[in-house]
Amino acid sequence: MVIRTLCIVCCCLLLSTAVTFATPQRTVTDQLGRQVKLPTTVQRIIPLGGAARYLVYLQAFDLAVGVEAMENRQPPASSRPYNLAVRSRADKLPVVGEGRGKPVNPEAIMALRPDLLITAEADRAQADRLSSITGVPVLALNYGGRGVLKPELVIETLGLLGSVLGREQRANRLIAELASQQRELERRLSGVKTIPVYVGAISQRGSHGITSTDADYYPLETGGALNLAKKLGRGGHLYIDKEQLLVWNPPVILVDASGTELVRQDLARNRDFYNRLAAVQTSQVFQTLPYNHYHTNLELALANSWYVAKLLHPQRFSDIDPTRKTDELCRLFVGIPCYAQLQREFGGFGPLQLQTRSADGR
């Protein structure tokens, strides 16, 4: 078995080397600063670590020749619209690894003879090692890390992949649209007074409860809100003490739909705590869409921005229907509407009815 495996690896490496000499090459710099030599025309790709999302964004998933099990063995999830959009094709592709940071299968990769591996979950050493083992160039992306949305890195990612995949026109359209969305939000919110908001139940490698938050939560950054988690002086995802939430006692609380059930379970155990929150007392707790699922789903993050902006500043957004805006953004980025399925699976946008009394009325 060992000899057979070595033979397969050697043959694949020899074939890869032969193709390298015969195919026109170019060198690009990936988002980790690595110099990557790859074919001038890329025709066979294996996306890893959530990179399939960007193939869908750039209308290039037809170039995928293999995927992780996350893309075709996990149940379809509306919180990953890109997967819904290409699931019928993804289901037919060979699997090269489990995903979620688990090791890939080098033999499975080499057997598919890809021109390029694209990964969103590798550091420099991991990317170099994967390329060395498989003999396939590895393009590493960095668009903010898990659960982090940095528009400047998203734009850089779209531009890089647009060039590598020959999808420059599509990349430029998405970049222009992202900039347009942000400008329009800024225009409408010009001069408004920001409203203190706490967002909880943020997903991070799974679902979490009310104490899971994000100091850089994009929809608050762009929706005319003051993110109370920023007061802690730390960025990104973090956990707070429940007592801190009582100290802040925000007028508005947002709950990420991926953690709503955990919040309800916590409510049943800690009714007195929730009863002390002003937002609960005044029914100012609202659910947002879960946009962190195997990295950030840009269209859902933008949809949340519009929802939050209208929720906090309705007079500036009277013409905006967040559900229609969500479908508009999903069509733009992945080619299909997605709000109806999100609503079926998670409940969609809207007030979160936290029943703070027990069944006997206490």
Protein Blocks (a to p, Z undefined) as FASTA:
>chain_A
ZZmmmmmmmmmmmmmmmmmmmpccdddddfkopacdddfbacbdcdeehlmmmmmmnopm
mmpgbdcfklmmgccdfklmmlmmmmmmmmmpccfbebjoiacdfklmmmnopabdcdfb
bcfklmmmmmmmnopacddddehighiacfklmmmmmmmmmmmnopmmmmmmmmmmmmmm
mmmmmmmmgoiacdddddehiaehiacdfklccfklfklmmnopacfklmnopghjdddd
fklmmmnopabdcddfklmmmmmmmmmmmmmlmmmpmklmnopaccdddfbggiaafklm
mmmmmmmmmmmmmmlmmmpcfklmmmmmmmmmnopafklmmmmmnopaadddddfbdfko
ZZ
